[in-house]
Amino acid sequence: MKMKRLGKSELIVSEYCLGTMTFGEQTNERDSFMQMERSLDAGINFFDTAELYPTAPLRGETAGNTEKIIGNWLNKNKHQRKNIVLASKVVGKGYNAIRKGDSINPSGMKKALDDSLKRLKTDYLDLYQLHWPNRGSYHFRKNWEYDPSDQLKPEILNDIELLVDTLYSFKEAGKIRAAGLSNETCWGTLQFVNVTKKYKDFSIASIQNEYSLLCRLFDTDMSELSHNENIPLLAYSPLAGGVLTGKYLNDAVPENSRLSRVPKVFGRVNDRSSMAVSEYIKLSQRFDISPVHLALAFCKQRPFMGSVIFGATTVAQLDSILQGLDQKLGNDVIDEINRINKMYPMTF
């Protein structure tokens, strides 16, 4: 397993990351433990979670249960804490089940971090991420109507500086090692970068945005920023919520799948995405590559990639994923992927 440094931080992470948002909902504690252990055995040292999890569906009464499961595993395997890079997130404005939907603010961040550390049964997080910006963003299919023209720049810039100062205080206190963003834009990321420059030993280590064969919004301005500011992408939903496996084609709804729990998998299942997936399935068959490994390897090989965050509902699904993590795509396959992307560039 290839290891990478996250930006300018001290964090060294595997090129694949175990996403845990099914833990405590679709995946029980026993199987969650097995997933963490098998991932470590496969060379994955990076686990990602959030105070919001589990999902599918999002429910206020289960929020935080994923962190509790990881904490229970860490409590049983204390020797492993030094071997993993553990990331979590503070939820943002609008999710009323946590802190009544407040914007991310210093007091809320302090409570969120302390609560996460308690659930995770650890003294520190390696990476602490802002789940989404206070001002809003174009992620989760909001790109179709995104309009930032009503944003008040002085207020936004003051807010960003306050958040950076709070994150830095967490680092100084030894509660986090590095800070990251999630569901951010190019302009927003740059404002955080500019503020962190007032500190000698603090920077934005990563940005966690959606990226897959079906969602390539990161390819242009975000890619340029990532390269020039050394902020690698942590790609979530590289399988587009399971859509890229092909299991939802022909109106199929497998039992206990994301689609059985979340309508249209947050807008990812539609006629356009089905046509694109059909083409990618044909491509994988032509080159004798699993569709899952095709999708993950494509993400892994992008020049801006820090780590690819995948999740699995079952241990069997995880084992299938782990078998193909060494997959490398040749230029002929990449050319075909780009051809299909031009045919179906915005599928959801």
C-alpha positions in Angstrom: 0.0 0.0 0.0 1.5 3.3 -1.1 1.6 6.0 1.6 1.3 9.7 1.1 1.9 12.9 3.2 -1.3 15.0 3.6 -0.3 18.4 2.3 2.2 20.2 4.6 1.1 18.3 7.7 2.9 15.5 9.4 0.2 13.0 8.6 1.3 10.0 6.5 -1.8 8.1 5.1 -2.5 5.1 2.9 -3.7 5.9 -0.6 -7.0 4.3 0.4 -9.1 5.2 3.5 -11.8 3.2 5.2 -15.0 5.2 5.3 -17.2 4.3 8.3 -20.6 6.0 7.8 -22.4 2.7 7.7 -21.2 1.6 11.1 -24.1 1.6 13.5 -26.8 1.5 10.9 -26.3 -0.9 8.0 -23.2 -2.4 9.6 -23.3 -3.8 13.2 -20.5 -3.5 15.7 -19.1 -6.9 15.2 -18.8 -6.5 11.4 -17.5 -2.9 11.9 -14.7 -4.3 14.1 -13.9 -6.9 11.4 -13.8 -4.2 8.7 -11.2 -2.1 10.7 -9.1 -5.1 11.4 -9.1 -6.4 7.8 -8.4 -2.9 6.5 -5.3 -2.6 8.7 -4.1 -6.0 7.6 -4.4 -4.8 4.0 -2.2 -1.8 4.7 -4.8 0.8 5.2 -4.0 3.1 8.2 -6.5 5.8 7.6 -10.1 5.8 9.0 -12.6 8.6 8.4 -15.7 9.3 10.4 -17.9 12.2 11.6 -20.1 13.2 14.5 -23.0 13.1 12.0 -22.6 9.3 11.3 -24.1 6.8 10.7 -26.1 7.7 7.5 -28.5 5.8 5.2 -30.6 7.3 6.5 -29.5 10.2 8.6 -31.3 10.1 11.9 -30.7 12.3 14.9 -31.1 9.5 17.4 -28.2 7.6 15.8 -25.8 10.5 15.3 -22.5 9.7 17.0 -23.0 6.0 17.0 -20.3 5.4 14.4 -17.7 7.2 16.6 -18.9 5.1 19.6 -18.2 1.9 17.6 -14.8 3.0 16.6 -14.1 4.1 20.2 -15.2 0.6 21.5 -12.8 -1.0 19.0 -9.9 1.4 20.1 -10.6 0.6 23.7 -10.1 -3.1 23.0 -7.1 -2.5 20.8 -5.3 0.4 22.5 -2.0 -0.6 20.9 -3.5 0.2 17.5 -4.1 3.9 18.2 -0.6 4.8 17.1 -0.9 2.8 13.9 -4.0 4.6 12.5 -4.7 8.1 11.3 -8.1 8.9 12.6 -10.2 11.7 11.0 -13.6 13.1 12.1 -15.7 16.2 11.3 -17.8 18.8 13.0 -21.2 19.2 11.4 -22.3 22.5 9.9 -25.3 24.8 9.6 -28.7 23.3 8.9 -28.6 19.8 10.4 -31.1 20.5 13.3 -30.5 17.2 15.1 -27.0 18.4 16.3 -26.7 21.6 18.3 -30.0 22.8 16.8 -28.6 23.4 13.4 -26.2 26.1 14.5 -23.4 27.3 12.2 -19.9 26.1 13.0 -18.6 28.4 15.8 -15.9 28.3 18.4 -18.1 27.1 21.3 -19.9 24.5 19.1 -16.6 23.3 17.8 -15.2 22.8 21.3 -18.2 20.8 22.4 -18.2 18.8 19.1 -14.5 17.9 19.4 -14.7 17.0 23.1 -17.8 14.9 22.5 -16.1 13.1 19.5 -13.0 12.4 21.6 -15.1 11.0 24.3 -17.0 8.7 22.0 -13.9 7.7 20.2 -12.1 7.0 23.5 -9.0 8.9 22.4 -7.1 12.0 23.5 -6.6 13.4 20.1 -7.7 13.3 16.4 -5.1 13.2 13.7 -7.3 15.2 11.3 -10.3 17.4 12.2 -12.5 18.6 9.3 -15.2 21.2 8.9 -18.0 19.1 7.4 -19.3 21.9 5.1 -19.0 25.7 5.0 -21.2 28.0 7.0 -22.1 30.0 3.9 -23.2 27.0 2.0 -21.7 25.3 -1.1 -22.6 23.6 -4.4 -22.1 20.1 -3.2 -24.8 17.4 -2.8 -26.5 18.3 -6.1 -26.8 22.0 -5.2 -24.5 23.0 -8.1 -27.5 23.3 -10.4 -28.9 26.3 -8.6 -25.8 27.5 -6.8 -25.8 31.3 -6.4 -23.1 32.9 -4.1 -24.1 36.5 -5.0 -25.8 37.1 -1.6 -22.7 36.2 0.4 -21.4 39.0 2.6 -17.6 38.9 2.2 -16.5 40.8 5.3 -18.7 38.6 7.5 -17.5 35.5 5.8 -13.9 36.4 6.0 -14.2 37.3 9.7 -16.0 34.0 10.3 -13.2 32.0 8.5 -10.5 33.7 10.6 -12.4 32.8 13.7 -12.7 29.2 12.7 -9.0 28.9 11.8 -8.0 30.4 15.1 -10.2 27.9 16.9 -8.7 25.0 15.0 -5.2 26.3 15.7 -6.1 26.4 19.4 -7.1 22.7 19.3 -3.7 21.9 17.7 -1.9 23.9 20.3 -3.8 22.0 23.0 -2.8 18.7 21.5 -6.4 17.7 20.7 -5.8 17.6 16.9 -2.7 17.2 14.7 -4.1 18.8 11.5 -7.1 20.5 10.1 -9.1 19.9 6.9 -12.1 21.1 4.9 -15.0 19.2 3.4 -17.6 20.1 0.8 -15.7 23.4 0.1 -15.3 25.5 -3.0 -12.2 26.9 -4.6 -12.7 30.4 -3.3 -13.6 29.2 0.2 -10.5 27.0 0.4 -8.3 29.8 -0.6 -9.6 32.0 2.1 -8.8 29.4 4.7 -5.3 29.0 3.2 -4.7 32.8 3.4 -5.7 32.9 7.1 -3.5 29.9 8.1 -0.5 31.6 6.7 -0.3 33.8 9.8 0.8 30.7 11.7 4.2 29.2 11.2 3.3 25.6 11.7 -0.4 25.4 10.6 -2.0 24.8 7.2 -5.0 23.2 5.6 -3.9 19.5 5.2 -6.7 18.2 2.9 -10.1 18.8 1.4 -12.8 16.1 1.4 -15.1 16.5 -1.5 -17.1 14.1 -3.6 -15.2 12.6 -6.6 -15.9 9.6 -8.8 -16.3 8.6 -12.5 -19.7 10.2 -12.2 -18.8 13.3 -10.3 -15.6 15.1 -11.6 -16.2 18.6 -10.3 -12.8 18.7 -8.8 -11.0 18.3 -12.1 -10.7 22.0 -13.0 -10.3 25.0 -10.6 -10.1 22.8 -7.5 -7.4 20.7 -9.1 -5.3 23.8 -9.8 -5.7 25.0 -6.2 -4.9 21.5 -4.9 -1.6 21.5 -6.9 -0.5 25.0 -6.2 -1.4 25.1 -2.5 -0.5 21.5 -1.7 -4.0 20.5 -0.5 -4.7 16.9 -1.6 -8.2 15.6 -2.1 -9.8 13.0 0.1 -12.4 11.6 -2.3 -15.7 10.5 -0.8 -18.3 8.4 -2.6 -15.8 7.1 -5.2 -18.4 4.5 -6.1 -21.2 7.1 -6.2 -23.0 5.5 -3.3 -22.8 2.1 -4.9 -24.2 3.3 -8.3 -21.0 2.5 -10.1 -21.1 -1.1 -9.1 -24.0 -1.5 -11.5 -26.3 -3.1 -8.8 -29.0 -0.5 -9.4 -29.3 -0.9 -13.1 -32.7 -2.0 -14.6 -34.5 -0.6 -11.6 -32.9 -3.1 -9.2 -33.1 -2.3 -5.4 -31.0 -4.8 -3.5 -32.0 -5.5 0.1 -30.3 -3.3 2.7 -28.7 -1.2 -0.1 -28.3 2.5 0.1 -31.1 2.8 -2.5 -33.4 0.8 -0.3 -32.9 3.4 2.4 -32.3 6.7 0.7 -34.5 7.8 -2.3 -32.4 8.0 -5.5 -29.2 7.8 -3.3 -29.2 11.6 -2.8 -30.0 12.2 -6.5 -27.4 9.9 -7.9 -29.8 7.4 -9.4 -31.4 8.7 -12.6 -31.6 7.9 -16.3 -28.3 9.8 -17.2 -26.3 8.1 -14.5 -27.7 4.7 -15.5 -26.6 5.3 -19.1 -23.1 6.3 -18.0 -22.8 3.3 -15.6 -23.8 1.0 -18.4 -20.9 2.3 -20.5 -18.4 1.9 -17.6 -19.7 -1.7 -17.0 -19.0 -2.5 -20.6 -15.6 -0.9 -20.3 -14.7 -3.0 -17.2 -15.9 -6.2 -19.0 -13.8 -5.4 -22.1 -10.6 -5.0 -20.0 -11.5 -7.7 -17.5 -11.5 -5.4 -14.5 -14.1 -5.3 -11.8 -16.3 -2.2 -12.0 -15.5 -1.5 -8.4 -11.8 -1.7 -8.9 -12.1 0.4 -12.1 -13.8 3.2 -10.3 -11.5 3.1 -7.3 -8.3 2.8 -9.4 -9.3 5.8 -11.5 -9.7 8.0 -8.4 -6.4 6.7 -6.9 -4.5 7.7 -10.0 -5.7 11.3 -10.2 -2.7 13.6 -9.7 -4.5 15.6 -6.9 -5.5 12.6 -4.8 -4.5 12.2 -1.2 -6.6 9.2 -0.3 -9.7 7.5 -1.7 -12.4 7.0 0.9 -14.5 3.9 0.3 -17.1 2.2 2.5 -18.7 -1.2 2.7 -21.9 -2.4 4.2 -20.7 -6.0 4.7 -17.4 -7.7 5.3 -17.9 -9.6 2.0 -18.1 -6.3 0.2 -15.0 -5.1 1.9 -13.1 -8.3 1.1 -14.0 -7.8 -2.6 -12.8 -4.2 -2.5 -9.5 -5.1 -0.8 -8.7 -7.8 -3.4 -8.3 -5.1 -6.1 -6.6 -2.2 -4.4 -3.4 -2.8 -6.4 -5.3 -2.4 -9.7 -3.5 0.1 -12.0 -5.2 1.5 -15.1 -3.3 1.9 -18.3 -3.5 4.9 -20.6 -5.9 2.9 -23.0 -8.4 2.5 -20.1 -8.0 6.1 -19.0 -8.6 7.3 -22.6 -11.9 5.3 -22.7 -12.9 6.7 -19.3 -12.4 10.2 -20.6 -14.4 9.4 -23.8 -17.3 8.2 -21.7 -17.1 11.2 -19.4 -17.4 13.5 -22.5 -20.5 11.6 -23.5 -22.1 11.8 -20.0 -20.3 14.7 -18.2 -22.9 15.7 -15.6 -24.9 12.7 -14.7 -26.4 14.1 -11.4 
